[in-house]
Amino acid sequence: MQTEFTLSLPPWLVEELPGLPAVLSTLDERMALVNALAARNYREGNGGPFAAIVVDATTGALVSVGVNVVLSSGVAGAHAEIMALGLAQRATGTWDLGADPARPLELVVNWRPCVMCYGATMWSGVRRLVVAGSGAELEELTGFDEGPMREDWAEQFEARGITVVQDIGREEALQVFREYGAADVLVYNARGAS
């Protein structure tokens, strides 16, 4: 019986880390990086077209990077948000990414989190969530099942002190999803309607 598992960034991204900008001053710069990582990730065969970063919302300092590694890890929970949040928690030395009010951290993702990552984001402590978009387009273009999300998902974050910013880099994210949907790739959680 297994007693542990480890999640790691894929080798291509580890090699890219030294060349990533240390500071991303604008939301557009942050989302451009996320969309670029998402586009490369599925082409590398690690998992879906998803990426996330954790950034200091005030300074723009890049804290962590994550991509979906479900296929390369064999772990269904290895989504981009989980990777970015977990690596940020390791980097900051705390499970509560909102513990330091002088350093408000934000999660930047190329679409509204799925039902699993919704909870993980909410409990991570981040103070802001920045997404390229929300809505049915992701599922329509990729075939992924994002789960039974609440219609008031953004309001639920806001009620817990997590600011939500939407529609940053939306068209670029949709283009990545279109390309993924047209590619010969495994959509690993597609079960169809219940």
N, C-alpha and C positions, 0 to 999 in steps of 0.2 A: 504494500500500500504506500502511495506517495505521501510525503510529509511536508513538501515545500514546492514552490515554483518561483521562477524568476522571470521578470519581464525586462527587456532591454531594447534600446533604440536599435534600429537596423544598422548594419555596418556602413551603408552609403551615407546615412545621416550623421553617424559618429564622425566620419571623415569630413563632412561639411561643417560641423560645429565651429571649428576655429575661424572659418570664413564668414560666419553669420555676423550681422551687425550687433554690436554690444548694446546699442541704443536705437530704438525705433520711436522717433519723436511723435509721429502722428498715427491716428487710427488707420489711415489708408496704408501707411508703410507696414504696420503690423499685419493687417489683413492680406496685403500683397505677399508677405512672407508665408503666411498660413496657406494661401491658395497655391503658391508655388510648391510648397512641401506636399500638399495634398495631391497635386497633379503628378508629382514624381513618385509618391509613395505607391500608388496602385500599379504604376508601370514597373516598379521594382518587385512587385509580387508579394508585398508584406501584408496587405489587407486592403480595405476600402479606401476611397478617395477622401480621406479625412485627416486633418492636421489641427493642432492647437498649440498655443503658446501661453505662457504666463509671463506677464510684464508688470513692472512697477508703473502704475497708472500715472504717477506724477512725473517721474523722470524718464520713462520710456525704456528703462534698463531691462534687458531680456533676462529672465530668471530661469526659464526652462522651455523645452520644445518637446512636443509629442506628435507621433503619427500613429495611425491604426496599425497594429501588428498582430491582428487576430490570426491571419493565415500563417505567418512565419513563427508565431509562438504556440499556436494550437490552443490558445486561451480565449474564450469568447468574450471575456470582459476587457480585453486589451485594446480598448478604444483610445483614440487620440487624446480625449479629455482626461481619461484615467492616467495615461502616460505623463501628460504635461503636469497635471495636478500632483501626482505622486513624486515626480522628479523635483517639482518646486518645494514640496514638503520636505524632501530630503535636503535640498539646497538651503532652505531656511532653518532647518532643524526643528520644525514644528508641524503638527497635523493641522493647526489652525492658521490658514493663510491670511486671516484677518486680525491676528493677534497684535500686530504692531500698527497702531493707528497712524503713525508717521510714515508708514510704507504701505499704502493701499494697493493691493495686487488685483490684477484683472486677468480673466481668462478670455482669450480671443480664439474663436472657432469658426470654421467655414460653413456652419449651419447651426440652427437651433439644436441643442443636445437631444439625443434619443432619450427614451424613458429611463434607461439605466444611468446615463451620464447626467441627466437632469438632477437626480438625487445626489450623485457624487459631487456635482458642482455646488449644489445648494449647501451641502454639509462641509465643503472644503474650507469655507471661510473667505473666499474671494469677495471683494467688495464691488466688482463690476464684471459683467458678462457682455462681451462684444461679439455679435454674430453677423455673418454675411446675409442671412435671411432666415425666414421660417416659412412654413407652408408645405403644401403637397408636392411641390416641384421636385424635391429631393427623391421622394419615393417614386414618383412618376418617371423620372429620368434614369434612376439607377436600379430600381427593383428592390431596394432595401425596405424592410419593415422597421419603422422607427418606434413602434410600440404605441400604446394607448395614451398619448399625451393629453394633458388638460388643455382646454381652450384658453384658459387664463394663466398659462404657464409663466408669461413674463410678469404678470401682476403678482404671482406667488413669490417670485424672486424679489420683486420690489418690496413686498410686505415684510420680507426678512432682511431688508437693508442692503440688497444687492441690486445696484443699478443695471438696467438692461439697455444696450444700444444696439439697434438693428439696422440692417441694410447698408453695411460697410463692405464694399467689394462684392456686392450681390451678383452682378452680371458675370464677373470673373469666376465666382464659385459655381454658378449655373453652367458655365462653359466647361468647367472641369467635370461636372456631373454628366453633361451631355456626352463628352468624350468617353467617360467611363461606361456609360450606358451603351455606347456603340462598340465598345471593345469586347473582345472575347475573354471575359474574366468571370471568376466565380463570385456570385452574389451569395454569400454564405449564410445569411439568415432569412432568405426568402421562403416563406411557408405559405404564402397566399392568404386570402381572406379566410377568417374562421367561420 
